[in-house]
Amino acid sequence: MRNLTIPVTGMSCAACAGRVEKALSALPGVSEARVNLTAETARVAYEAPANAADLSATLQAAGYPARQAEARLEIEGMTCASCVGRVEKALLAQQGVIEARVNLASESAVVNFVEGAVSAADLARAAADAGYPAHVRDATAPVDSGDRKVEEAEALRRKALLAAILTLPVFLVEMGGHLYPPLHHWLAASIGEQPLRLAQFVLTTLVLIGPGRMFYAKGLPALARGAPEMNSLVAIGTLAAWGYSVVATFVPALLPVGARNVYFEAAAVIVVLILVGRWFEARAKGRTGVAIRALIGLRPRFARLERDGTGVDVAIDAVQLGDVLILRPGETVPVDGIVVSGASHIDQSMLTGEPLPVARRSGDAVVAGTVNGDGALRIRAEKVGGETTLARIIAMVEEAQATRLPIQSVVDRITAWFVPAVMTAAALTVLIWLIFGPSLTHALVAGVSVLIIACPCAMGLATPTSIVVGSGRAAALGVLFRRGDALQSLQGVKAVALDKTGTLTEGHPVLSDVIAAEGLEADDALRLAAAAESQSEHPIAKALVEGAAGRGLSALPAVEAMRADPGFGLFARVEGRDLLIGAERLMIREGIALGPLAAQAQALATKGRTPLFVAIDGQIALLIAVADRVKPTSAAAIAALRARGLRVIMLTGDAAPTAESIATDLGIDEVHAELLPEDKLARIDALRAAHGAVAFVGDGINDAPALARADVGLAIGTGTDVAIESADVVLMSGDLTGVVTAIEVSTRVMRNIRQNLFWAFAYNIVLIPVAAGALYPGFGLQLSPMLAAGAMALSSLFVLGNALRLRAIPAQLS
C-alpha cells in the first residue's frame, strides 16, 4: 500500500472537494481518498493496479488537475533499448512519478511527477541505483551534450586503439596460421605451441580487463540484477570464449582431445570491433544534436548595457527587464526587445528562414539570436533569459526531441524481452549443437556468435535518432514541433484547413472604401467609428483608426462604453450616441435595414475586400471596406499542398464573397465563410468525417479552439501567444511554405524511422539464426564470433547514418 499527497488545483468549495474524493475513490486500487480543501491537497492510499499516472488522469478528467513538476536528467551508460526500458522502469517506480521519457539518442530523461512527492535528486539516484549514473540538469539550461559526446568519443577512440594494438599479435598468430598454415608451423617450431597460447592469454586478458572492462563493469551487475542488456551479451560472449580458451590452455585434460582449441583471438577481436563501433556511434550521436547546439550558439555571452549615456559590456544573464541596450552594426541581438531609437535591417534567417533582412526602426520588435545589419540601434529589453523567443524555440525543440512517438510503443514491447530471449536462444543453440553437432567447440562458437550478433542497440536508436535529427532540421528550416507526436500524425493528414486573415493574407488590412448612407456625412460617421475601434486590438480596428487618421480625423472623441461581440463586431457609446460596427450578420441580428449599401457591400466583397457596416442610433450610417493583401507565397504553398493530394479548405469568419474571391485566386478547394469560432470546431469535425485526419493553420486568439481540435494544429509564428500555445507545430517563417516544409519533414522522418526499424528487426531476424548455425547443415557454413561482432557494430552505425541523412532535408518552395 502506498500513500501519496497530491496538490490539487481548481477546488473552491466543499462540493469541489467532494467531487475530487468521489473521483479518486472510484479508481480501482484506491482504498482511501481524503481531500483537504484548505491545504488544496488530496491524500490517497492506493495499490496496484492504481498508480500516480492513473490518479493524475482521474483528477484531470474531473476538472481538478494535479500540480505537476518536471525534472530533466542526463543519463550515462545507456547502450541499447533494454537500457532505456530499465531506466524508465526505475524512474516510474518512484513515488509520485506520472511519466518518464528516456531518450537513447540524447542520453537524457524527462520525468513528470506530482509536485512535492519526489525530488529530482531522488530520481537521479534511482537511475544510478539501476546502474545508469544520472545528473540533474537545470531546467533553465538547454541540453548541449556536444562536449560530452566529443569527450566520450575520444575516450572510446583511445580504448579501441589500445585494444587493437594488444589484439593484433593475437590475431596474426591465430588467424595468420589459418590463412597460411606454414606460418603456424614455423611459429610452433620456433616458439612452441604452449608459449604461443600463454602469450595470447596474457594479451587477451589485458584487452578484457583494460579497454574491455566497461562491458563487464556494466553488463555483469545488470545480469546479476536479472536485468541483462547489451553489455551483458558482450560480457557473456567474450568471457565464454576466453574461459574456454583458458581451460584449453591450462587444463586441457578437461576437454576432449579434438576440442582443445583456443579462441583468445575471438574474445579480443570482439572487444576491439565493438569499441570501434561504439566510438563511431558516439561521434554520430554527437552530430544528431547539431541543431540544438546551433541554436544555443546564436545566444551571445555579453550585451552592451547603456549606463549614464555610455555603453558597458555585461554578462547576458545580468540584463534585466527594461534595460536599454546598445546594438552596434553586425552584432547579435542579445534579448527580445523594442527598438527605442535608430534604424537598421535585421537578419532573421537563422530563426525564421526568411532570406532577406527586415527593416527595424523605433517601436519595432527585435528577437534574441538575430543579427543586426549596418545600422546602430538602442533597444529596451522586453524578455530576458528563458522567456526570450530563442530560449522558447530551444525548449520546444528539446521537448519534441524527448517525445515518444506512438510507433515507439511497439519497439518497447519487443525490446523488453529481447535480451533475455537472445540469452535463451544462445543457451539452446549450445545445447542443440552439443547433442546433434560435430563438436563441443562448434557448439561454443555458435552460442557466442548468437550472443554477439544480437543488436538491441539498433532497435533502441531507430526512433529517437530520427526524431532528434528531423526535429532539429525542421527548426533550422523555421518549423518548430512543439509536440513531438505531431511528427508522426502530420504525415497522415488528408485535409488542410486554413484561416484567412494573417494566414493566407498579410493580416495587416488597410481601409480601402468609405461609403456613407444617403444624406449623411461620411467623415462624421467615420470619426465616431474610429473612436469606438480605437479601444480594440483587432487588425481591422487598427486599419479603420489608421485610415481615419489618413483622412485628417486623428483627434477622436472619448469612448464612454464599449463591448466586443466575438464573431459579430462591437457595441460602443461615443458622444452620447450608440454605435454598432460589424459584419452584415450583426446588422441583420439587430434588425438594422441596410438599404442600397447591401448591394454595394456585395460588389466590394467580390473584389476580395471585407465590408463592414456602421449603424448609429439604430440607423445604418456607413459602409466601410478593408483590404488585406494575400501573402506572396500563399498561392505556391497551396499548389504544393494540392500536388501532395491534400484537400485545402478555407475556414473564415469573413464575408462569403470576399472569401470565395480569394479562394478562387489561390486555387483553394473548399470555402466555409462567415463562421464563428465555435462554427470552425464543427467544420473541422465534419471535415475529419469526410476526408480523414485534418490539420488546421491559424494565427489568432479566435483560432486557438480550432488549433486544439484539429488532429494537428499549426500556428503562424507571427501570430498570438494563445494560438502558439494551442498548436502542435509553430511556423516561424510566418507564411504557408512552413506547412509544406512541416509535412515534408514529417513524411521523411516517419519514412526514415520505418527504414531504421525494418533494418533493426530484419537484421536480428535473419542473422541470429545464421549465427546459431542455420546454414551449417546444408552449406557447412558457421559464422565466426568476430564477424558477428563486426555485423553488430555496423548495424547500429547503419541506423545512425540513415538518421543523419535527414539533415539534408531541403527548404520547400525556396
C-alpha positions in Angstrom: 0.0 0.0 0.0 1.3 3.4 -1.0 0.3 6.8 0.4 0.6 9.9 -1.8 -0.3 13.5 -1.1 -1.3 15.3 -4.3 -1.6 19.1 -4.6 -4.9 19.7 -6.4 -5.8 22.8 -8.4 -9.2 24.4 -9.1 -11.0 23.5 -5.8 -13.0 26.4 -4.4 -15.7 24.9 -2.2 -16.8 21.8 -0.3 -18.6 20.5 -3.4 -15.3 20.5 -5.3 -13.6 18.6 -2.6 -16.5 16.1 -2.6 -16.2 15.6 -6.4 -12.4 15.1 -6.1 -12.8 12.5 -3.3 -15.5 10.7 -5.3 -13.5 10.5 -8.5 -10.4 9.2 -6.7 -12.2 6.7 -4.6 -13.8 5.2 -7.7 -10.4 4.4 -9.2 -9.6 0.6 -8.9 -6.8 0.1 -6.3 -7.6 3.2 -4.3 -8.6 2.2 -0.7 -9.0 5.8 0.7 -9.0 9.3 -0.6 -9.2 12.3 1.8 -9.3 15.9 0.5 -8.1 18.9 2.5 -9.8 21.9 0.9 -7.7 24.4 3.0 -4.4 22.9 2.0 -5.7 22.1 -1.5 -4.4 18.6 -1.3 -5.7 15.0 -1.6 -4.1 12.2 0.4 -4.6 8.9 -1.4 -3.9 5.4 -0.2 -3.6 3.0 -3.1 -2.1 -0.2 -4.5 -1.9 -1.9 -7.9 -3.4 -1.5 -10.4 -3.6 2.2 -9.5 -0.5 4.3 -10.0 0.4 8.0 -9.9 -0.4 8.4 -13.6 -3.9 7.0 -13.1 -4.5 9.3 -10.2 -3.4 12.3 -12.2 -5.5 11.4 -15.2 -8.5 10.9 -12.9 -8.1 14.4 -11.4 -7.6 15.9 -14.9 -10.8 14.2 -16.1 -12.7 15.5 -13.1 -11.6 19.1 -13.8 -9.2 19.4 -10.9 -5.7 18.8 -12.3 -2.8 17.8 -10.0 0.0 20.2 -9.8 3.0 18.7 -11.5 6.7 19.3 -11.7 9.3 18.3 -14.2 12.9 17.1 -13.9 15.4 16.6 -16.7 18.3 14.2 -16.2 21.4 13.5 -18.2 22.0 9.7 -18.1 25.2 7.9 -18.7 25.9 4.3 -19.7 22.8 3.5 -21.8 23.7 1.5 -24.9 20.6 -0.1 -26.1 16.8 -0.2 -26.0 16.9 -2.5 -23.0 18.8 0.1 -21.0 16.1 2.6 -21.8 13.5 0.2 -20.5 15.5 -0.4 -17.3 15.9 3.4 -16.6 12.2 4.1 -17.3 11.1 1.3 -15.0 13.4 2.6 -12.2 12.0 6.1 -12.6 8.4 5.1 -12.8 8.8 3.0 -9.6 9.5 6.2 -7.7 6.7 7.8 -5.5 4.5 10.1 -7.5 6.1 9.7 -10.9 3.5 10.2 -13.6 5.6 9.8 -16.8 9.2 9.1 -17.6 10.5 9.6 -21.1 14.0 8.3 -21.7 15.8 9.2 -25.0 18.7 6.9 -26.0 19.9 9.3 -28.8 20.3 12.3 -26.5 21.1 10.2 -23.4 18.5 12.2 -21.3 15.3 11.7 -19.5 12.3 14.0 -18.9 10.3 13.0 -15.8 6.9 14.4 -14.8 5.8 13.9 -11.2 3.3 15.0 -8.6 4.7 18.2 -7.1 6.4 17.6 -3.8 6.2 13.8 -4.0 9.8 13.2 -5.0 12.8 15.3 -5.8 15.0 15.5 -8.9 17.9 14.2 -6.8 15.9 11.2 -5.8 15.1 10.4 -9.4 18.8 10.7 -10.3 19.6 8.3 -7.5 17.0 5.8 -8.7 18.6 5.8 -12.2 22.1 5.4 -10.7 20.8 2.5 -8.5 19.6 0.8 -11.7 23.2 1.0 -13.0 23.0 4.2 -15.0 24.6 7.3 -13.4 22.4 10.3 -13.8 22.8 14.0 -13.1 20.0 16.6 -12.7 20.1 19.3 -15.3 19.0 22.9 -14.5 15.5 23.3 -16.1 16.6 26.7 -17.5 19.7 25.4 -19.1 19.4 23.8 -22.6 20.8 20.4 -23.3 24.1 20.6 -25.0 25.8 17.2 -24.9 28.2 18.1 -27.7 31.2 18.5 -25.5 30.3 15.4 -23.5 30.0 13.4 -26.7 33.3 14.7 -28.0 35.0 13.6 -24.8 33.2 10.2 -24.8 34.2 9.6 -28.5 37.8 10.5 -27.7 37.9 8.1 -24.7 36.4 5.3 -26.8 39.0 6.0 -29.6 41.8 5.6 -27.1 40.4 2.4 -25.7 39.8 1.0 -29.2 43.4 1.9 -30.3 44.9 0.3 -27.2 42.8 -2.8 -27.6 43.7 -3.1 -31.3 47.4 -2.8 -30.5 47.2 -5.6 -27.9 44.9 -7.7 -30.2 47.0 -7.5 -33.4 49.7 -10.1 -32.4 46.9 -12.5 -31.1 45.0 -12.1 -34.4 48.1 -12.5 -36.6 49.3 -15.6 -34.7 45.9 -17.4 -34.8 44.2 -16.2 -38.0 47.5 -15.9 -39.9 48.1 -19.6 -39.2 44.7 -20.4 -40.6 45.2 -18.4 -43.7 48.8 -19.5 -44.2 49.4 -22.8 -42.5 53.2 -22.7 -42.9 53.3 -19.6 -40.7 51.6 -21.6 -37.9 54.0 -24.5 -38.2 57.0 -22.1 -38.2 55.8 -20.3 -35.1 55.1 -23.6 -33.3 58.5 -24.9 -34.2 60.3 -21.7 -33.3 58.5 -20.7 -30.1 56.4 -23.6 -29.2 52.6 -24.2 -29.0 52.2 -23.6 -25.3 54.3 -20.4 -25.2 52.2 -19.0 -28.0 49.0 -19.8 -26.1 50.4 -18.2 -23.0 51.2 -15.0 -24.9 47.7 -15.0 -26.4 46.3 -15.5 -22.9 48.3 -12.5 -21.5 47.5 -10.1 -24.3 43.8 -11.1 -24.5 43.4 -10.8 -20.7 44.9 -7.3 -20.9 42.4 -6.4 -23.5 39.5 -7.7 -21.4 40.5 -6.1 -18.1 41.7 -2.9 -19.7 39.8 -1.4 -22.7 37.1 -4.0 -22.4 36.5 -3.6 -18.7 33.5 -1.3 -19.3 31.5 -4.2 -20.7 31.9 -6.3 -17.6 31.6 -3.4 -15.1 28.1 -2.7 -16.6 27.0 -6.0 -18.1 27.7 -8.4 -15.2 25.9 -6.3 -12.5 22.9 -5.9 -14.8 22.9 -9.7 -15.3 23.1 -10.2 -11.5 20.1 -7.9 -11.0 18.1 -10.0 -13.5 18.0 -7.1 -16.0 20.5 -8.1 -18.8 21.3 -5.6 -21.5 23.6 -5.2 -24.4 26.8 -5.1 -22.3 25.7 -8.4 -20.7 25.6 -10.1 -24.1 29.1 -8.9 -24.9 30.4 -9.8 -21.4 29.0 -13.4 -21.5 30.1 -14.0 -25.1 33.7 -12.8 -24.6 34.1 -14.4 -21.2 32.8 -17.7 -22.7 35.4 -17.6 -25.5 38.1 -16.5 -23.0 37.1 -19.1 -20.4 37.0 -21.9 -22.8 40.5 -20.9 -24.1 41.9 -20.7 -20.6 40.7 -24.3 -19.9 42.2 -25.4 -23.2 45.5 -23.7 -22.3 46.0 -24.6 -18.6 43.9 -27.7 -18.0 43.4 -29.3 -21.5 42.7 -32.7 -20.0 39.3 -31.5 -19.0 38.4 -31.3 -22.7 38.1 -34.0 -25.4 41.3 -34.4 -27.5 39.7 -32.9 -30.6 38.2 -29.9 -28.7 41.4 -28.4 -27.2 41.4 -25.3 -29.5 41.8 -21.7 -28.2 39.6 -18.7 -29.1 41.6 -15.9 -27.5 41.6 -14.0 -30.7 37.7 -14.2 -30.9 37.3 -12.6 -27.5 39.9 -9.9 -28.2 38.7 -9.0 -31.7 35.1 -8.8 -30.5 36.1 -6.2 -27.9 38.1 -4.3 -30.5 35.2 -4.3 -33.0 32.6 -3.3 -30.5 34.8 -0.5 -29.1 35.3 0.8 -32.7 31.6 0.6 -33.3 30.9 2.5 -30.0 33.4 5.1 -31.0 31.8 5.8 -34.4 28.4 5.7 -32.6 29.4 8.3 -30.1 30.7 10.5 -33.0 27.4 10.1 -34.9 25.3 10.8 -31.8 27.2 14.0 -31.3 26.2 15.1 -34.8 22.5 14.3 -34.2 22.4 17.3 -31.7 24.0 19.8 -34.0 20.7 21.7 -34.4 20.3 22.4 -30.7 23.9 23.4 -30.4 23.5 25.8 -33.4 20.5 27.4 -31.7 22.4 27.7 -28.4 25.3 29.2 -30.4 23.0 32.1 -31.5 22.8 33.4 -28.0 25.6 35.9 -27.3 27.5 35.7 -24.0 27.6 39.5 -23.5 25.4 42.6 -24.0 26.3 46.2 -24.2 24.2 48.0 -21.5 23.6 51.7 -21.5 24.6 53.4 -18.3 24.9 57.1 -17.8 25.0 57.7 -21.5 27.8 55.2 -22.2 27.9 51.5 -23.1 29.1 48.9 -20.6 29.7 45.2 -21.5 27.9 42.9 -19.1 27.2 39.2 -19.0 23.9 38.3 -20.8 22.4 36.9 -17.6 22.9 40.3 -15.9 20.4 42.0 -18.3 17.1 43.0 -16.6 13.7 43.8 -18.0 13.6 47.5 -19.0 17.3 47.8 -19.5 18.4 49.8 -22.6 21.0 48.0 -24.7 23.2 49.4 -27.4 23.4 47.2 -30.5 26.2 48.0 -32.9 26.3 47.0 -36.6 27.0 43.3 -37.1 26.2 42.3 -33.5 23.8 39.6 -32.4 20.6 40.8 -30.6 21.1 39.6 -27.0 17.4 39.7 -25.8 13.9 40.2 -27.1 13.2 43.9 -27.1 11.7 47.0 -28.7 13.8 49.5 -30.7 14.0 52.8 -28.8 15.9 54.7 -31.4 17.9 54.1 -34.6 17.2 52.2 -37.8 18.7 49.1 -39.3 18.0 45.8 -41.1 17.9 42.6 -39.0 18.9 39.2 -40.4 16.3 36.8 -39.0 17.1 33.8 -41.3 18.6 31.7 -38.5 15.2 31.7 -36.7 12.6 32.2 -39.3 14.2 31.1 -42.5 13.5 34.4 -44.2 16.2 35.0 -46.7 16.1 38.8 -46.7 16.8 41.1 -43.7 13.8 43.0 -42.4 13.8 46.7 -41.6 13.6 47.7 -38.0 13.1 51.2 -36.6 11.8 52.9 -33.4 8.9 50.9 -32.0 9.6 47.7 -33.8 10.3 44.4 -32.1 13.7 42.6 -32.3 14.4 39.0 -31.3 17.3 37.4 -29.5 19.7 35.5 -31.7 19.1 37.6 -34.9 21.9 39.7 -36.4 21.9 43.5 -36.8 22.8 44.9 -40.1 24.7 48.1 -40.8 22.7 50.5 -38.5 23.1 51.2 -34.8 20.1 50.6 -32.5 19.1 51.2 -29.0 16.7 48.6 -27.7 14.7 48.1 -24.5 14.8 44.6 -23.0 11.3 43.1 -23.0 12.1 39.4 -22.5 15.2 38.0 -21.0 16.7 34.6 -20.0 14.3 31.7 -20.5 11.5 34.0 -21.7 13.1 35.0 -25.0 11.9 33.7 -28.3 15.2 31.9 -28.8 15.0 30.2 -25.4 11.4 29.1 -26.1 12.5 27.7 -29.5 15.2 25.7 -27.9 12.8 24.4 -25.3 10.3 23.5 -28.0 12.9 21.6 -30.0 14.1 19.8 -26.8 10.5 18.9 -25.9 9.9 17.5 -29.4 13.1 15.5 -29.3 12.2 13.9 -26.0 8.8 12.8 -27.2 7.9 9.1 -27.5 6.0 8.6 -30.8 3.2 6.1 -30.8 5.2 3.8 -33.1 7.8 3.5 -30.3 5.4 1.6 -28.1 5.7 -1.4 -30.4 9.5 -1.3 -30.2 9.3 -1.0 -26.4 7.2 -4.2 -26.1 9.7 -6.2 -28.1 12.9 -4.9 -26.6 11.5 -5.6 -23.1 12.1 -9.3 -23.7 14.7 -9.2 -26.4 17.9 -9.6 -24.4 16.6 -12.4 -22.2 15.3 -14.1 -25.4 18.7 -13.8 -27.0 20.4 -15.4 -24.0 17.8 -18.2 -24.1 18.4 -18.7 -27.8 22.2 -18.8 -27.2 21.8 -21.4 -24.5 19.5 -23.5 -26.7 22.0 -23.2 -29.6 24.8 -24.6 -27.4 22.6 -27.4 -26.2 21.3 -28.4 -29.6 24.8 -28.5 -31.1 26.2 -30.4 -28.2 23.5 -33.1 -28.9 23.5 -33.1 -32.7 26.6 -31.2 -33.7 30.1 -32.3 -34.6 32.0 -31.0 -31.5 32.0 -29.0 -28.3 33.9 -26.2 -30.0 31.3 -25.9 -32.7 28.6 -25.5 -30.0 30.6 -22.9 -28.2 31.3 -20.8 -31.3 27.6 -20.9 -32.3 26.4 -19.8 -28.9 29.0 -17.0 -28.6 28.0 -15.8 -32.2 24.3 -15.6 -31.2 25.2 -13.5 -28.1 27.4 -11.1 -30.0 25.4 -10.6 -33.2 22.2 -9.7 -31.5 21.8 -5.9 -31.6 19.2 -4.3 -29.4 21.2 -1.0 -29.9 19.8 -0.6 -33.4 16.2 -1.1 -32.1 16.7 1.5 -29.4 18.2 4.0 -31.7 15.8 3.6 -34.6 13.2 6.0 -33.5 14.9 8.6 -31.2 17.8 9.4 -33.6 15.4 10.1 -36.4 13.3 12.4 -34.1 16.3 14.3 -32.8 17.8 14.9 -36.3 14.4 15.5 -38.0 13.1 18.0 -35.5 16.5 19.7 -35.4 16.5 20.1 -39.1 12.9 21.3 -39.0 13.9 24.0 -36.5 16.7 25.1 -38.9 14.0 25.5 -41.6 11.8 27.6 -39.3 9.4 24.8 -38.3 9.1 24.0 -34.6 7.4 20.8 -33.5 6.0 21.8 -30.0 4.7 18.3 -29.6 6.8 15.6 -31.0 3.9 13.2 -31.8 2.9 15.7 -34.5 6.0 14.4 -36.3 4.0 11.1 -36.8 0.5 12.4 -37.2 1.2 15.2 -39.6 2.3 12.9 -42.4 -1.1 11.2 -42.2 -3.3 14.2 -42.7 -5.7 14.2 -45.6 -7.0 17.8 -45.5 -5.5 21.1 -44.5 -7.9 23.8 -43.2 -6.7 27.4 -43.3 -7.8 30.6 -41.6 -7.7 33.6 -43.9 -6.6 36.7 -42.0 -3.0 36.6 -41.0 -2.6 33.1 -42.5 -3.4 33.4 -46.2 -3.2 37.2 -46.1 -0.7 39.6 -44.5 -3.0 40.2 -41.6 -2.5 44.0 -41.9 -5.6 45.3 -43.6 -5.9 48.8 -44.8 -9.0 51.0 -45.1 -9.9 50.9 -48.8 -13.5 52.3 -49.1 -15.8 54.6 -47.2 -19.4 55.0 -48.4 -22.0 57.0 -46.4 -25.7 56.3 -46.3 -27.7 58.7 -48.3 -28.0 62.1 -46.6 -25.2 61.5 -44.1 -21.7 62.9 -43.8 -19.0 60.2 -44.2 -16.3 61.8 -42.2 -18.5 62.4 -39.1 -19.6 58.8 -39.0 -16.1 57.6 -39.6 -14.8 59.8 -36.8 -17.2 58.1 -34.3 -16.5 54.6 -35.7 -12.7 55.2 -35.4 -13.1 56.4 -31.8 -15.0 53.2 -30.9 -12.5 50.9 -32.7 -9.5 52.7 -31.0 -10.2 50.6 -27.9 -9.8 47.3 -29.9 -6.6 45.5 -30.8 -8.2 43.7 -33.8 -6.3 44.3 -37.1 -9.4 45.6 -38.8 -9.9 48.1 -35.9 -6.4 49.3 -36.4 -6.9 49.7 -40.1 -10.0 51.8 -39.5 -8.3 54.0 -37.0 -5.2 54.5 -39.3 -7.5 55.1 -42.3 -9.4 57.8 -40.4 -6.1 59.4 -39.4 -5.1 59.4 -43.0 -8.2 61.5 -43.8 -7.3 64.0 -41.1 -9.5 62.5 -38.4 -6.8 61.9 -35.8 -8.5 63.9 -33.0 -11.0 61.3 -31.8 -13.6 61.7 -29.0 -13.6 59.7 -25.8 -15.4 56.4 -25.7 -18.0 56.3 -23.0 -18.6 52.5 -23.2 -17.5 49.6 -25.4 -18.3 45.9 -25.6 -17.0 43.4 -28.1 -19.2 40.7 -29.5 -16.9 38.0 -30.8 -17.7 36.9 -34.3 -20.1 39.8 -34.9 -18.5 43.1 -34.1 -18.8 45.6 -31.3 -21.1 48.0 -29.4 -19.9 51.4 -28.3 -21.2 54.7 -27.0 -19.5 57.8 -28.2 -20.6 61.4 -27.7 -23.9 60.1 -26.3 -24.6 58.1 -29.5 -25.0 54.3 -29.7 -22.8 52.7 -32.4 -22.9 49.2 -33.9 -19.9 48.2 -36.0 -19.6 44.8 -37.6 -20.5 42.4 -40.4 -23.8 42.1 -42.2 -24.9 39.4 -39.8 -24.7 41.8 -36.9 -26.9 44.3 -38.6 -29.4 41.6 -39.5 -29.5 40.3 -36.0 -30.1 43.8 -34.6 -32.8 44.5 -37.2 -31.0 47.3 -39.0 -32.1 47.9 -42.6 -29.1 48.2 -44.9 -30.8 49.7 -47.9 -28.7 50.3 -51.1 -25.5 49.7 -49.1 -26.2 46.0 -49.1 -25.6 45.7 -52.8 -22.6 47.9 -52.7 -21.1 45.7 -49.9 -21.6 42.6 -52.2 -19.8 44.4 -55.0 -16.8 45.2 -52.7 -16.7 41.6 -51.4 -16.5 40.2 -54.9 -13.3 42.2 -55.3 -11.8 40.4 -52.2 -12.4 43.2 -49.8 -14.1 42.9 -46.4 -17.2 45.1 -46.0 -18.3 46.3 -42.5 -21.3 48.4 -41.6 -21.6 51.2 -39.0 -25.0 51.9 -37.5 -25.6 55.0 -35.3 -28.6 55.2 -33.0 -30.3 52.3 -34.8 -29.9 53.6 -38.3 -27.4 52.5 -41.0 -24.8 55.2 -41.4 -21.7 54.0 -43.2 -20.3 51.2 -45.3 -16.6 50.7 -45.0 -14.3 48.1 -46.6 -10.8 46.9 -45.7 -8.4 45.1 -48.0 -5.9 42.5 -46.7 -3.2 41.6 -49.3 -2.6 37.9 -49.9 0.9 36.8 -48.9 3.1 36.3 -51.9 3.9 32.7 -51.0 0.3 31.6 -50.4 -0.5 30.5 -53.9 2.6 28.4 -54.4 2.1 26.8 -51.0 -1.5 25.8 -51.7 -0.4 24.4 -55.1 2.2 22.3 -53.4 -0.3 21.0 -50.8 -2.7 20.1 -53.6 0.1 18.4 -55.5 0.6 16.1 -52.5 -3.1 15.0 -52.8 -4.3 17.1 -49.9 -7.6 18.8 -49.9 -7.3 22.5 -49.0 -10.2 24.3 -47.2 -10.6 27.9 -46.0 -12.4 28.4 -42.7 -13.0 32.1 -42.1 -15.3 34.5 -40.3 -15.1 36.9 -43.2 -17.9 37.5 -45.7 -18.6 34.8 -48.2 -18.0 36.8 -51.4 -14.6 38.0 -50.1 -13.5 34.6 -49.0 -14.7 33.0 -52.3 -12.9 35.6 -54.3 -9.5 34.9 -52.6 -10.1 31.2 -52.7 -10.7 31.3 -56.4 -7.5 33.2 -57.0 -5.4 30.8 -54.8 -6.9 27.6 -56.0 -8.5 26.5 -52.7 -10.8 23.5 -53.0 -13.5 24.4 -50.5 -14.7 27.6 -48.7 -16.7 27.9 -45.4 -17.2 31.6 -44.6 -18.9 33.8 -42.0 -18.0 31.3 -39.3 -17.9 32.0 -35.6 -15.1 30.4 -33.6 -17.3 27.6 -32.4 -18.5 27.0 -36.0 -14.9 26.2 -37.0 -14.9 23.4 -34.5 -18.0 21.8 -36.1 -16.5 22.2 -39.6 -13.2 20.5 -38.5 -15.2 17.6 -37.1 -17.2 17.4 -40.4 -14.0 17.6 -42.5 -12.5 14.8 -40.4 -15.5 12.6 -41.0 -15.5 13.3 -44.8 -11.8 13.2 -45.5 -9.8 11.8 -42.6 -7.2 13.5 -40.4 -7.3 17.3 -40.6 -4.6 19.9 -40.0 -5.6 23.4 -39.2 -3.4 26.5 -39.7 -4.2 29.8 -37.9 -2.7 32.7 -36.1 -5.3 34.5 -33.9 -6.8 34.1 -30.5 -10.1 33.1 -32.1 -8.2 30.2 -33.9 -7.0 28.6 -30.6 -10.0 26.3 -30.2 -9.7 25.1 -33.8 -5.9 24.6 -33.5 -6.6 22.4 -30.4 -9.5 20.5 -32.1 -7.6 19.6 -35.3 -5.6 16.4 -35.5 -2.6 18.7 -35.9 -2.6 22.4 -35.2 -0.1 24.6 -37.0 0.3 28.2 -35.7 1.8 31.0 -37.7 4.8 32.2 -35.6 3.9 35.8 -36.1 0.5 35.2 -34.5 -0.7 35.5 -30.9 0.8 33.6 -28.0 -2.6 32.0 -27.3 -2.6 30.5 -30.8 1.0 29.3 -30.5 0.3 27.7 -27.1 -2.7 25.8 -28.6 -0.8 24.5 -31.6 1.3 21.3 -32.1 3.6 23.0 -34.7 4.8 26.6 -34.9 5.8 28.1 -38.3 8.4 30.7 -37.6 8.5 32.0 -41.2 5.0 33.4 -40.9 3.8 32.0 -44.1 2.3 28.8 -45.6 5.5 27.5 -47.0 6.2 26.3 -43.5 3.2 24.0 -43.7 4.7 22.3 -46.8 8.0 22.1 -45.0 6.4 20.6 -41.9 4.6 17.9 -43.9 7.8 17.1 -45.8 9.8 16.8 -42.6 7.1 14.6 -41.0 6.9 12.4 -44.1 10.7 12.0 -44.3 11.1 11.4 -40.6 8.5 8.6 -40.5 9.9 7.0 -43.6 13.4 7.2 -42.0 12.0 5.6 -38.8 10.4 2.8 -40.8 13.6 2.1 -42.6 15.5 2.0 -39.4 13.0 -0.3 -37.7 12.9 -2.6 -40.8 16.7 -2.8 -40.7 16.9 -3.4 -37.0 14.3 -6.1 -36.9 15.3 -7.7 -40.2 19.0 -7.8 -39.1 18.2 -9.7 -35.9 15.6 -12.0 -37.5 17.9 -13.0 -40.3 21.3 -13.1 -38.7 20.6 -14.6 -35.3 19.5 -17.9 -36.9 22.6 -17.7 -39.2 24.8 -17.2 -36.1 23.1 -20.1 -34.4 24.2 -22.3 -37.4 21.1 -22.3 -39.7 23.4 -22.6 -42.7 25.6 -25.3 -41.4 23.6 -28.4 -42.2 23.1 -27.5 -45.9 26.2 -25.5 -46.7 28.7 -26.3 -43.9 29.0 -22.6 -43.0 29.5 -21.4 -39.5 29.6 -17.7 -38.6 32.7 -16.6 -36.7 32.1 -14.6 -33.5 34.5 -11.9 -34.9 32.3 -11.5 -38.0 29.3 -11.4 -35.6 30.9 -8.5 -33.7 31.6 -6.6 -36.9 28.0 -7.1 -38.1 26.6 -5.9 -34.8 28.7 -2.7 -34.8 27.7 -2.0 -38.4 24.0 -2.4 -37.6 24.0 0.5 -35.1 26.1 2.6 -37.4 23.6 2.0 -40.3 20.7 3.3 -38.2 22.7 6.4 -37.1 23.9 7.1 -40.6 20.5 6.7 -42.0 19.0 9.1 -39.5 21.7 11.7 -40.2 20.6 11.8 -43.8 17.6 13.9 -42.5 20.0 16.8 -42.0 19.8 17.2 -45.8 16.1 17.9 -46.0 15.8 20.9 -48.3 13.7 24.0 -47.7 10.4 23.7 -49.5 9.4 26.3 -52.2 12.6 28.2 -51.5 
